[in-house]
Amino acid sequence: MAKNIVQHGKTIEIANTGSVAILSGSPVMVGKVVAIAITDIAAGQTGDGFTEGVFLLPKLTTDAITIGEQVHIKDGKVQNDATGADLAGVAWEDAAASSAIVAVKINA
């Protein structure tokens, strides 16, 4: 194994600089990386987030999403529109506009 390996890159530290807890399963942007909080992270504390995998994430209920398309995230919700949003990953399933969640392979 390479002597300069730091980690496999499947997790990243999340610093909660807000005033409320980040709940386990919540999507959090760490720079341009989507992280999914592994555990609840109290305000002012740090925790870890997954950076790989497929997760059920909240989405805008106005957007129909097609499996395999790139999706974006803004204000904690997955959406089609890239305007003012960050790349979230790839939709791992179809989701009707009326659906409140969608499976997303993050950072893909």
Backbone as a printed PyTorch tensor [residue, N CA C, xyz], in Angstrom:
tensor([[[  0.8460,  -1.1770,   0.0000],
         [  0.0000,   0.0000,   0.0000],
         [  0.8890,   1.2360,   0.0000]],

        [[  0.4250,   2.2570,  -0.6580],
         [  1.1880,   3.5070,  -0.7260],
         [  1.4300,   4.0600,   0.6700]],

        [[  2.6170,   4.5380,   0.8960],
         [  2.9830,   5.0550,   2.2160],
         [  2.4000,   6.4390,   2.4810]],

        [[  1.9000,   7.0840,   1.4500],
         [  1.3560,   8.4310,   1.6360],
         [ -0.1760,   8.4680,   1.6860]],

        [[ -0.8210,   7.3080,   1.7960],
         [ -2.2860,   7.2930,   1.8840],
         [ -2.7290,   7.8920,   3.2200]],

        [[ -3.7460,   8.7220,   3.1610],
         [ -4.2990,   9.3440,   4.3610],
         [ -5.5650,   8.5980,   4.7920]],

        [[ -6.4550,   8.3630,   3.8370],
         [ -7.6730,   7.5950,   4.0700],
         [ -8.2650,   7.2240,   2.7190]],

        [[ -9.3060,   6.4020,   2.7350],
         [ -9.9290,   5.9720,   1.4850],
         [-10.8760,   7.0160,   0.9020]],

        [[-11.1780,   8.0580,   1.6440],
         [-12.0040,   9.1420,   1.1200],
         [-13.4890,   8.8690,   1.1400]],

        [[-13.9260,   7.9330,   1.9630],
         [-15.3460,   7.6100,   2.0410],
         [-16.0860,   8.4510,   3.0710]],

        [[-15.3350,   9.1660,   3.9120],
         [-15.9330,  10.0590,   4.9030],
         [-15.1650,  11.3700,   4.9310]],

        [[-15.8160,  12.3950,   5.4730],
         [-15.1840,  13.7030,   5.6220],
         [-15.7040,  14.3340,   6.9120]],

        [[-14.8840,  15.1730,   7.5240],
         [-15.3030,  15.8560,   8.7480],
         [-16.2940,  16.9660,   8.4200]],

        [[-17.3420,  17.0470,   9.2300],
         [-18.3430,  18.1050,   9.1140],
         [-18.2640,  18.9530,  10.3730]],

        [[-18.0440,  20.2470,  10.2070],
         [-18.0610,  21.1790,  11.3350],
         [-19.4190,  21.8690,  11.3510]],

        [[-20.1540,  21.7210,  12.4300],
         [-21.4560,  22.3700,  12.5470],
         [-21.2520,  23.7610,  13.1320]],

        [[-21.2170,  24.7510,  12.2570],
         [-21.0270,  26.1400,  12.6850],
         [-22.3590,  26.8450,  12.9260]],

        [[-23.4530,  26.1140,  12.7590],
         [-24.7760,  26.6930,  12.9600],
         [-25.2050,  26.6740,  14.4140]],

        [[-26.4660,  27.0300,  14.6420],
         [-26.9920,  27.1030,  16.0050],
         [-27.9240,  25.9460,  16.3500]],

        [[-28.1760,  25.0570,  15.3840],
         [-29.0110,  23.8760,  15.6320],
         [-28.2620,  22.6240,  15.1970]],

        [[-28.6640,  21.4900,  15.7350],
         [-28.0030,  20.2220,  15.4130],
         [-28.2160,  19.8490,  13.9480]],

        [[-27.2030,  19.2400,  13.3600],
         [-27.3290,  18.6060,  12.0470],
         [-27.7460,  17.1710,  12.3400]],

        [[-28.8700,  16.7460,  11.8120],
         [-29.3910,  15.4210,  12.1140],
         [-28.7680,  14.3490,  11.2310]],

        [[-28.6180,  13.1740,  11.7950],
         [-28.1120,  12.0260,  11.0530],
         [-28.9220,  11.8470,   9.7730]],

        [[-28.2340,  11.6500,   8.6570],
         [-28.8950,  11.4810,   7.3720],
         [-29.0880,  12.7630,   6.5920]],

        [[-28.7750,  13.8940,   7.2080],
         [-28.9380,  15.1800,   6.5230],
         [-27.8070,  15.4200,   5.5340]],

        [[-28.1310,  15.9380,   4.3420],
         [-27.0730,  16.3120,   3.4070],
         [-26.4540,  17.6430,   3.8210]],

        [[-25.1330,  17.7070,   3.7750],
         [-24.3830,  18.9020,   4.1620],
         [-23.3230,  19.1460,   3.1000]],

        [[-23.1780,  20.3850,   2.6690],
         [-22.1040,  20.7190,   1.7370],
         [-20.8420,  21.0490,   2.5360]],

        [[-19.7560,  20.3730,   2.2050],
         [-18.4350,  20.6700,   2.7660],
         [-17.6230,  21.1590,   1.5710]],

        [[-17.6030,  22.4710,   1.3850],
         [-17.0470,  23.0130,   0.1450],
         [-17.9420,  22.5810,  -0.9980]],

        [[-17.3890,  21.8580,  -1.9540],
         [-18.1610,  21.3460,  -3.0900],
         [-18.4750,  19.8570,  -2.9490]],

        [[-18.2220,  19.2950,  -1.7730],
         [-18.4540,  17.8740,  -1.5220],
         [-19.7660,  17.7040,  -0.7600]],

        [[-20.6310,  16.8220,  -1.2700],
         [-21.8470,  16.4800,  -0.5370],
         [-21.4730,  15.4340,   0.5060]],

        [[-21.8490,  15.6950,   1.7540],
         [-21.6300,  14.7400,   2.8360],
         [-22.9720,  14.4480,   3.4930]],

        [[-23.1660,  13.2090,   3.8990],
         [-24.3750,  12.8110,   4.6100],
         [-23.9800,  12.5410,   6.0550]],

        [[-24.5190,  13.3290,   6.9800],
         [-24.1570,  13.1960,   8.3920],
         [-24.4080,  11.7700,   8.8710]],

        [[-23.3750,  11.1680,   9.4700],
         [-23.4850,   9.7920,   9.9540],
         [-24.2700,   9.7500,  11.2620]],

        [[-24.0220,  10.6960,  12.1340],
         [-24.7230,  10.8090,  13.4120],
         [-25.1960,  12.2460,  13.5670]],

        [[-26.0210,  12.4940,  14.5740],
         [-26.3950,  13.8740,  14.8870],
         [-25.1360,  14.6410,  15.2810]],

        [[-25.0230,  15.8940,  14.8300],
         [-23.8730,  16.7370,  15.1640],
         [-24.4140,  17.9930,  15.8340]],

        [[-24.1330,  18.1280,  17.1230],
         [-24.6260,  19.2750,  17.8890],
         [-24.0020,  20.5660,  17.3780]],

        [[-24.6990,  21.6710,  17.5920],
         [-24.1760,  22.9900,  17.2150],
         [-22.8150,  23.2010,  17.8640]],

        [[-21.8740,  23.7030,  17.0730],
         [-20.5320,  23.9720,  17.5720],
         [-19.6260,  22.7560,  17.6440]],

        [[-20.1280,  21.5940,  17.2390],
         [-19.3450,  20.3560,  17.3000],
         [-18.9730,  19.8860,  15.8930]],

        [[-18.1280,  18.8760,  15.8270],
         [-17.7820,  18.2620,  14.5490],
         [-18.2010,  16.8020,  14.5650]],

        [[-18.4250,  16.2880,  13.3840],
         [-18.7800,  14.8830,  13.2110],
         [-18.3180,  14.4500,  11.8430]],

        [[-18.7180,  13.2670,  11.4480],
         [-18.3110,  12.7420,  10.1510],
         [-19.5090,  12.5800,   9.2350]],

        [[-19.2210,  12.6440,   7.9340],
         [-20.2460,  12.4300,   6.9300],
         [-19.7560,  11.4910,   5.8540]],

        [[-20.6650,  10.6840,   5.3330],
         [-20.3420,   9.8180,   4.1990],
         [-20.1890,  10.6690,   2.9460]],

        [[-19.2250,  10.3270,   2.0950],
         [-19.0320,  11.0280,   0.8260],
         [-19.2640,  10.1120,  -0.3710]],

        [[-19.5990,   8.8620,  -0.1080],
         [-19.8980,   7.8960,  -1.1640],
         [-21.1480,   7.1280,  -0.7860]],

        [[-21.8730,   6.6870,  -1.8020],
         [-23.0370,   5.8500,  -1.5590],
         [-24.2870,   6.4150,  -2.1940]],

        [[-25.3730,   5.6690,  -2.0280],
         [-26.6790,   6.0680,  -2.5360],
         [-27.5730,   6.3270,  -1.3270]],

        [[-28.1680,   7.5090,  -1.2830],
         [-28.9650,   7.9280,  -0.1370],
         [-30.3070,   8.4710,  -0.5970]],

        [[-31.3440,   8.2460,   0.2000],
         [-32.6380,   8.8800,  -0.0330],
         [-32.5480,  10.2970,   0.5000]],

        [[-32.7360,  11.2640,  -0.3890],
         [-32.5940,  12.6710,  -0.0210],
         [-33.8750,  13.4330,  -0.3330]],

        [[-34.1480,  14.4850,   0.4420],
         [-35.3280,  15.3050,   0.1500],
         [-35.1620,  16.0250,  -1.1820]],

        [[-36.2690,  16.1890,  -1.9010],
         [-36.2250,  16.8710,  -3.1950],
         [-37.3570,  17.8810,  -3.2960]],

        [[-37.2080,  18.7820,  -4.2490],
         [-38.3000,  19.7140,  -4.5420],
         [-39.4690,  18.9200,  -5.1010]],

        [[-40.6560,  19.1830,  -4.6030],
         [-41.8220,  18.4440,  -5.0790],
         [-42.3830,  19.0160,  -6.3770]],

        [[-41.6550,  19.9440,  -6.9780],
         [-42.0530,  20.4750,  -8.2840],
         [-41.2370,  19.8480,  -9.4100]],

        [[-40.1880,  19.0920,  -9.0650],
         [-39.2880,  18.5250, -10.0730],
         [-39.4940,  17.0250, -10.2410]],

        [[-39.7350,  16.5930, -11.4850],
         [-39.6890,  15.1730, -11.8200],
         [-38.2340,  14.8570, -12.1590]],

        [[-37.7180,  13.7690, -11.6250],
         [-36.3070,  13.4250, -11.8150],
         [-36.2190,  12.0490, -12.4610]],

        [[-35.3300,  11.9290, -13.4400],
         [-35.1510,  10.6960, -14.1940],
         [-33.8760,   9.9860, -13.7600]],

        [[-33.9610,   8.6820, -13.6130],
         [-32.8050,   7.8780, -13.2410],
         [-31.6280,   8.1800, -14.1730]],

        [[-30.4550,   8.3210, -13.6040],
         [-29.2420,   8.5390, -14.3780],
         [-28.9060,   9.9880, -14.6780]],

        [[-29.8140,  10.9180, -14.3840],
         [-29.5010,  12.3180, -14.6730],
         [-28.7800,  12.9700, -13.5020]],

        [[-27.9310,  13.9520, -13.8380],
         [-27.2660,  14.7200, -12.7920],
         [-28.3080,  15.5560, -12.0750]],

        [[-28.1620,  15.6180, -10.7520],
         [-29.0580,  16.4390,  -9.9470],
         [-28.2270,  17.3690,  -9.0780]],

        [[-28.8690,  18.4240,  -8.6310],
         [-28.1880,  19.4590,  -7.8530],
         [-28.8490,  19.5860,  -6.4920]],

        [[-28.1810,  20.2820,  -5.5830],
         [-28.7210,  20.4640,  -4.2420],
         [-28.6190,  21.9290,  -3.8410]],

        [[-29.7150,  22.4120,  -3.2810],
         [-29.7760,  23.8030,  -2.8140],
         [-30.6740,  23.8260,  -1.5820]],

        [[-30.2030,  24.4560,  -0.5280],
         [-30.9710,  24.5350,   0.7200],
         [-31.4050,  23.1530,   1.2150]],

        [[-30.5290,  22.1510,   1.0150],
         [-30.7930,  20.8090,   1.5270],
         [-31.7400,  19.9670,   0.7120]],

        [[-32.1660,  20.4730,  -0.4710],
         [-33.0950,  19.7110,  -1.3040],
         [-32.5210,  19.4850,  -2.6940]],

        [[-32.7430,  18.2860,  -3.2020],
         [-32.3040,  17.9160,  -4.5440],
         [-33.2480,  18.5540,  -5.5540]],

        [[-32.6600,  19.0150,  -6.6560],
         [-33.4500,  19.6620,  -7.7020],
         [-32.7730,  19.4700,  -9.0480]],

        [[-33.5120,  19.7720, -10.1190],
         [-32.9590,  19.7090, -11.4720],
         [-32.1340,  20.9430, -11.8120]],

        [[-32.5820,  22.1000, -11.3830],
         [-31.9780,  23.3800, -11.7590],
         [-30.6230,  23.5770, -11.0840]],

        [[-29.6170,  23.8990, -11.8810],
         [-28.2660,  24.1200, -11.3600],
         [-28.0550,  25.5450, -10.8580]],

        [[-28.9890,  26.4490, -11.1460],
         [-28.8240,  27.8540, -10.7790],
         [-28.7030,  28.0230,  -9.2680]],

        [[-27.5720,  28.5370,  -8.8240],
         [-27.3530,  28.7690,  -7.4010],
         [-27.2430,  27.5130,  -6.5650]],

        [[-27.0850,  26.3730,  -7.2130],
         [-27.0320,  25.0860,  -6.5150],
         [-25.6880,  24.4100,  -6.7570]],

        [[-25.4010,  23.4040,  -5.9570],
         [-24.1910,  22.5940,  -6.1270],
         [-24.5680,  21.2490,  -6.7190]],

        [[-23.6320,  20.6290,  -7.4290],
         [-23.8560,  19.2920,  -7.9650],
         [-23.9820,  18.3140,  -6.8030]],

        [[-25.0600,  17.5370,  -6.7920],
         [-25.2790,  16.5570,  -5.7190],
         [-24.7880,  15.1830,  -6.1290]],

        [[-25.0060,  14.8250,  -7.3950],
         [-24.6400,  13.4980,  -7.8710],
         [-25.5550,  13.0840,  -8.9990]],

        [[-25.9050,  11.7860,  -9.0120],
         [-26.7160,  11.2100, -10.0780],
         [-27.9380,  10.5360,  -9.4630]],

        [[-29.1050,  10.7890, -10.0590],
         [-30.3320,  10.1390,  -9.5910],
         [-30.2170,   8.6370,  -9.7920]],

        [[-30.5280,   7.8800,  -8.7550],
         [-30.3950,   6.4230,  -8.7850],
         [-31.7330,   5.7520,  -9.0420]],

        [[-32.7710,   6.5780,  -9.1960],
         [-34.1140,   6.0900,  -9.4910],
         [-34.9210,   7.2410, -10.0820]],

        [[-36.0330,   6.9020, -10.7170],
         [-36.9850,   7.9260, -11.1450],
         [-37.7310,   8.4330,  -9.9150]],

        [[-38.0920,   9.7000,  -9.9420],
         [-38.9170,  10.2670,  -8.8710],
         [-39.9130,  11.2280,  -9.5000]],

        [[-41.1810,  10.9720,  -9.2750],
         [-42.2340,  11.8470,  -9.7940],
         [-42.1460,  13.2130,  -9.1300]],

        [[-42.6940,  14.2050,  -9.7960],
         [-42.6810,  15.5570,  -9.2380],
         [-43.3230,  15.5860,  -7.8550]],

        [[-44.3380,  14.7790,  -7.6430],
         [-45.0410,  14.7720,  -6.3550],
         [-44.2530,  14.1010,  -5.2320]],

        [[-43.2020,  13.3700,  -5.5800],
         [-42.4030,  12.6700,  -4.5660],
         [-41.5630,  13.6480,  -3.7520]],

        [[-41.4410,  13.3770,  -2.4610],
         [-40.6570,  14.2450,  -1.5740],
         [-39.2150,  13.7820,  -1.4260]],

        [[-38.8900,  12.5710,  -1.9430],
         [-37.5260,  12.0460,  -1.8290],
         [-37.0870,  11.4130,  -3.1450]],

        [[-35.7660,  11.2660,  -3.2750],
         [-35.1850,  10.5880,  -4.4290],
         [-33.8740,   9.9420,  -3.9860]],

        [[-33.5780,   8.7740,  -4.5470],
         [-32.3020,   8.1140,  -4.2760],
         [-31.2350,   8.7590,  -5.1550]],

        [[-30.1280,   9.1750,  -4.5230],
         [-29.0440,   9.8580,  -5.2340],
         [-27.7170,   9.1970,  -4.8910]],

        [[-26.9430,   8.8800,  -5.9250],
         [-25.5530,   8.4710,  -5.7150],
         [-24.7770,   9.7770,  -5.6000]],

        [[-24.3320,  10.0880,  -4.3850],
         [-23.7260,  11.3950,  -4.1370],
         [-22.3210,  11.4850,  -4.7180]],

        [[-21.9650,  12.7000,  -5.1000],
         [-20.6320,  13.0320,  -5.6100],
         [-20.2350,  12.1930,  -6.8160]],

        [[-21.2180,  11.8250,  -7.6260],
         [-20.9360,  11.0150,  -8.8190],
         [-21.0160,  11.8820, -10.0590]]])
